[in-house]
Amino acid sequence: MTYSIVARDPKTGELGVAVQSHYFQVGPVVPWAMAGVGAIATQSMVNVSYGPVGLEMLRAGLTAEQVLRALTSGDAMPEVRQAAIVDAKGGIAAHTGAKCIPAAGHRTGEGYSCQANLMEKNTVWDAMAEAYESATGSLALRLMAALDAAEAEGGDIRGKQSAAMLVVRGDPTGRSWEDRIIDLRVEDSPEPLPELRRLLDIRRAYDADSEADKLDEAGDAAGAKAKRVEAMALAPNNVELRFWAGIATAQAGDVDEGCRLIAVAVREDRRWLETIRRLVAADRLSAEQAAALESRLSAFAK
């Protein structure tokens, strides 16, 4: 009782799954992915084992088609299952069992598959595919476009409740914690897709902020500042991003601009002032820098 998309980005090799359902906590059930291996969506009268078992088969060298054939042939009730797999080479396989609750179906394309069951209309998966193919930007943004298109087409006939997105690297680093680029879940919400998009924007903002830190370390102050501006544009209400951007800006020599950014956080919660003091103890700021910031902040935090 779900719509989802699995896909591989041909430029980056990233693999992803995105899903929405009128079902509590769809995230732990439907989407499965492993860097450099593949991505799987398992749904309808869900057999959760399709996810972890399927990934192990892919890692052993089987193609998406071979894995799906093995999973369904070993299942006592394949007629009620719906699943889709994309492998590391972009191979696609999809299955909609004959007894999935209508409207149910799937559409595959180059490096992706869109699938849905118990939809209001039998046009949902086509709308998803067309949206994905016409979307631009990162894989995560294109997956999001497919989900939005499904909902605009009528979506799940029962309504909406939870959503999730999982994106992993194309080339594994050997550090699994770094291979998950996006791992977001909306467990229970009257508007799961807007909430998922909000979380995605925050994730992208923090990624931009991390890139800014790396640019700072490399001595590229201008590039770092541009990344911090990008981060704040993606998450304009996130006071923590503004606080750390303000600290970095002040350390780079623009104390007034740094104070302006920090003041947004201080106006919301004056404990950020204590945070400045504690940065001194951790050698993140000098005592002189902290004193200068506190002195100047009074003019900005009113």
N, C-alpha and C positions, 0 to 999 in steps of 0.2 A: 504494500500500500504506500508506494513511494515513487518519486522520480529522481533520477541520478544521471551523472555523466562520468565516464572514465576517459582519460586522454593523455597523450604524450605530446610534448612540445617538440617539434622537429628541429628547432634552432638550439634549444638548451638541453634537450633530452629529459627535462623534468617530467615527472609522472604524477598524475593527480586524479582525485575523485571528489565530487561534490554531490550533496544529496539534501533533499527536503522531504519531510513526511509528517502526516498526522499520527505521530507515534512518539512516545516519550523517549528521550535519549537515543536518537537514531545514530549518533556518532560512534558509539562502541560496537555497533552491529553491522552496518552496511559498508563503510569505506575501509579499504585495506591497501597499503602500498609499501614498497620497499625500494630504496634507492638502487638504481642500476638493474632492477629485477622486473618490476611491473606494478600494476594497480588493478584492483578488483572491486566491483560492487556486487554484493549479494543481497537479494531482497525478495519481495512477495512473501510467501510462507517461508520465511528466511531459514536457510541452513547456514548458520554462521561459519561452520567449518570450511565452506568454500573459500573464505578469506585466507586464513592462515595456512591451510593445506595447499590451496592453490598457489600461494606465494612460494612455498617450499618446492613445489613442482616446477615453477618458473625458474627458481634459483638452480634447480638441478639440470636446466637446459631445455625443458619442453617449451614449445611455442604456446601462444594463447589458445589456439584452436585445440591443440593436444590436451592442454590442461582442462579446458571446459568439457571436452569429450570424456575425459577420465572422471571428472567430478560428477557429471550427470549420469554416466553409465553406472557409477557406483552408488547412486542415490536411489532409495526405494520409492521416492515420490518426485521425480524430476518434473512431472507435469504441473506442479504447483510452484515451482521455483522460477525466479528470474535472476539472471546474472550477466555480467559483462566483464571482460578482461582485456587489458592492453599490456603487451610485453615490452621489454626494453628496446626492441627494434621497431616498435610501432605496430606490430601485428595485433589484430583485433578479433575477438570472438564474442558473440552475444547469444543469449538463450532466453526466450519467453515461453514458458510451459503452456500447454493447451488449456490448462485449468486455472491459469492466473485470472483474477477477477477483472473483467473488462471495465473500462477500456484499458487494454494492455498491449504493449508492443515495444519495439525498439528500432532504431535506425543507426547504422554504422557508416562511418566515413573514414577518410584517411587519418589514421592515428587516433580515432575516438569512437565512442559508442554512447548514444543517449537511450535510456530505457525508462519505462514507467508502467505502473499498473494501478487499477482502481482510480483512473482519472475521470474528470468530468467529460473530456472529449478525447477522441482518438487522434487528434492532431497535435497533442502535446509534444511527443518525441520529435516530430518533424520541426516544430517551432524551436525546440531546443537546439537541434542540429543546425538550423539556419542561423540562429543567433550566435552559436559558437563559431561557425565558419566566417561570419561577417565581423566578429568582434576583433579588436586589436589590443595590444598590450601584453602583459605577462600571462602565463597560463592561468594563474589564479583569477585574474580579471575576466578572462574568457570563460572560465568555468562559472563564475558568478553571472555572467551574461546569459548563459544557458539556463541557469536556475530561474532567473528573473523572467525569461521568456516562457518557461513552463507555467509559472504562476500567472502570468498575463494571459495565457491561453486557457486558464480555468483551473489548472493544477489538480490536486487531490480532491476528489468529490466530497470527502469528509471535512476538508478544511486544512489547517496547517498547525504545526506544533513545534517541531524541532528541525535543526539543520546542522550540517557539518561540512568541513572542507579539509582535505589532507593533500599536501603537495610535497614530494620528495625530489631530491637531486637526481639527475640522470647518471652522474658518475659518483659512486659512493666514495666517501672520504676515509672510510674505516672507522669513523666516529659517528655512530648512529644518532647521537644527540645533535649533531650538526647537519645531518642529512634531511631532517624534517624541516622544510622551509616554512610551510604553513600547516598548523594543526589546530583548528578552531572548531568549537562545538557550541551550539545553542541548544540547551537541553529541553527547555519548556518555555515557549513564548507565544503570545498572540500574533506576533509579527516576526517569525524567525528569519526571514530573508533580509529585511532591513537591519536586524540586529547582527546577522552574519556579515553583512557589508560593513557595518560600523566597526566590528572587530577586525575585519580584514584591513580597513584603513588604519587602525591603530597598529596592527602588526607591521604594515608597510612603513608607518611613521617610525616605529622603533628600529626597523631595519635601516632606514635612512639615517637615523641618529647613530647607529653603530658604525655605519660607513663614515660618518663625520668624525667619529673618534679615531678611526684608522687614518683618515686624511690628516687629522691634527698631528698624530704621531709621526706621519711622514713629512710634516712640515708644510703641508698645503693648506694654509689658513683660509684662502679664498674658497677652495673647493669644499672645505669643512663647513664654512659658513653657508654656502649654497645648499648643502645637504641638510643643515639644521633648519633652514627656511622651508625646505621641502617637507621635512618631518612635521613642523608646526602647521603647515597648510593641510596636511593629511589628517592631523588630529588637533584642531584648533582649541579644543576645550581641555586638553591634557596639560595640567599645570606642571607635572613633573618634567615633561619634555622642555617646557619653557624655562623651568628652574635650571636644569643642567645646561641648556643652551646659553642661558644668562651667565652662568659661571664661566663657561668656556669663552664667551664673548668678552667678559671683563678681563679674564686672564690674557686674552689676546691684545688688550690695550684699550678697548672701547668700553670704559666703565659705565658711562651713561646708558648705552644701549643694553649692556648686561643688567644693570639695575632695573631698567624698564621691563625686561623679561622676567627677572626674578620677582619683581613687585606683584606680578599677576598671581604667583603662588602665595606670596606673603599676605596679600589682601584676603585670600581664601582661608589661610591657616597660618597664624604667626609662628607656629612651630618650625616653619622653614628657616626662620632666623637662627634658631638653635642648631638646625642642620648645618648652616654656614659655619658656626663655631666648631662643630664636631669635625668638619672637614680639615680644620687646622690640626686636630689631634691625629688625624690619619695622614697627614702630610699631603693632602690634596690642595690646600691653600696655605699661604703663609699667614702669619698673624697680622702682618701689615695689610695684606690683600683683604682679609676678612674684616678688619677694622674699617678700611676704606669703603667696602661695600655697605656695611651697616650704617656708616655715617651718611652715605649718599642715598641709601634706600628710603630714608625718612621723607625725602622729597618726592618719591615716586609711589610709595605704598599707601598713600592717603585715599 
